[in-house]
Amino acid sequence: MKNILFVASECVPFVKTGGLADVVGTLPKKFDRSEYDCRVIIPNYRCIPDEYRNNFKYIHHFYMDMGQRFSSVHVGIMEYELDGIKFYFVDNLFYFGGSSPYADTRFDIEKFIYFSKAVMAILPVINFHPDIIHCHDWQAGLVPVYLHTLYRDNAFFNGTKTIFTIHNLRFQGIWDIKTIRSLSGLPDWVFTPDKLEYHEDANMLKGGLVYADYITTVSDTYAGEIQSAYYGEGLDGLLRARNQSLCGIVNGIDYDAYNPETDGLIAKKYNSRSFKKGKAENKRALQEQLGLPVDNGKFVISIISRLTSQKGLDLVRYALDRILDDNTQLIVLGTGDGQYENLFREYAWRLNNKVSANIYFNEELAHRIYAGSDAVLVPSLFEPCGLTQLIGLRYGSVPIVRETGGLRDTVAPYNEYDGTGIGFSFANYNGDELLNTINYAKHIFFDCPKEWEQMVSRGMKTDYSWVNSARRYEDLYDRISN
Ligand code: ADP
C-alpha cells in the first residue's frame, strides 16, 4: 500500500473557484484503493458550506512559529471522510476566515506559507507517512522546499518523494525575499537564482519546481508549451532544464457528477441516443429561466468561465457584434475582471433578446447551461487543460476552442470530408479566426443538421473520464517512490 497526500488550496465539493478543485476532489477517488491510500489536505476556509463544516471532526491542535510576525500561531486539524476518502482541513480563522479562498495578494502569500508549513508539521501529528506528497499549484509550492531543508533530517519523512502538478503556470506566489524568508523560516541559501529567487524576489511556485522529484502538468501540449518563452511565464528555462522529470497527464472529469443521464440539476435527462429531444427540452427550460426568447431554432453558444484575459475574451469582444446575428444567442456564466463582466452586462442590457449575462458563480446553472447549449466557446490565450470543453462534450454541447494546451489535445476538429472530429478549432490568437470558426460551426449547425447530430453523438461517446489518467498517475507514483 502506498500513501499519497494531495496538498491543494481548493477541492470539490468543499470549495471551488476553478478546475483545480474538480481535479483535487475527483482524482483521489479514481485510484485503486487496494494499492493507494490517497488523502487530501486543504485549508478549513470559513466559506466552506456549513453542511460540511459542521460535521468536520476535530483531531488535534498545536502552535507554530510564523517568523517575525507571530511566534505562536494556532494550527487546528479537522477531518472528514467522503466517498471513502479522508480529507484533512488546516484550521486557522485568522488566515482562512475570509469570504473566498483568495483575496489580497500579500495576505495570500502569507496564508499559503502558513498552510505549507502547517501541512509539514501536521503529518507526524496524524501519523500519516506519505510515500508521495503530491503538491498542486503555487499554494503548495513550499512543501517540497521544506522537505529538502527544515525537514531534511527528520526521520518521519524518510523516503518521502514529491510531485508537483502545474494547473496554471501564470499564478506563482511572488513577493519580496525578506518577507517570504521571514514568514517561512527557510534558510538564506534557498533564496538564490537557482532556487527560489526570481528577478530579486522570491517565487513560491519556482521553489516547488526546483525541489519536487517530478513535475507534471495537465496536458501533453501544455507540457511542451511551457518550455517556450511565449507560454513559460518566465520559468521556461527552468522547465527546459527539468525536461527529463516533466510530463503531461491530461485531466478527466467526474463522470458521476457530470452525467446528463442522471443529472438531477437539469430539466430533462438524456443520453447519447436521446440527446436530440433531451437537449431541446433543456434549451427551452434554459431560455425560459434566463429570459431569452424561447426558440429551439436559435444557435445557443455559452461561455462558462473565469472572466480573465487567459480565457480569450479579448477575441470575443472583438468579434461579438458579428457573432450575434439574429439566429444566435449567447449565454455567459462567470466572474472575474470588471472589464469583461461589464462587457457582457452591457451587451445583455442592450441586446436582451440575444445575450444573457450571469455574473456570479453557480454550479446548478452551469449544469443547466451545459445541457441546454448547442456549443461551448473556449478561445483561450493559453489553457493548461480546460474542463469546460470536456463537460460540454459530455453534455452534447460542441466545443469551439483555440488550439492550445489541453484544448488542442482533447478537441479533435470536425472534418467534413471524412466525417470525423468532435468540435471546432482555430490556431492563432486572432479575432477574425475566431469569427470564421464560429461561422463555420453555424453553417454545419443550420445547413447540415445530420452531420451536426453525428458530431454531438461522437463527442458524447468520447471517453474523458479519469480512468486512463488515474492509471498514469499510479504508474508515476510507482516509478518515483521505489
Ligand atoms: P480554470 O481552472 O482555468 O478556471 P477549467 O476549465 O479548468 O478552468 O475549469 C473551470 C471549472 O469551473 C469548470 O468546472 C466550470 O464549469 C466551472 N466554472 C467556471 N466558472 C463558473 C461559474 N461562474 N459558475 C459555475 N461554475 C463555473
Boltz pocket constraint, residues with backbone or C-beta under 6 A from the ligand:
constraints:
  - pocket:
      binder: B
      contacts: [[A, 17], [A, 18], [A, 19], [A, 20], [A, 22], [A, 304], [A, 305], [A, 306], [A, 333], [A, 334], [A, 335], [A, 358], [A, 360], [A, 361], [A, 362], [A, 363], [A, 366], [A, 385], [A, 386], [A, 387], [A, 388], [A, 389], [A, 391]]
      max_distance: 6.0
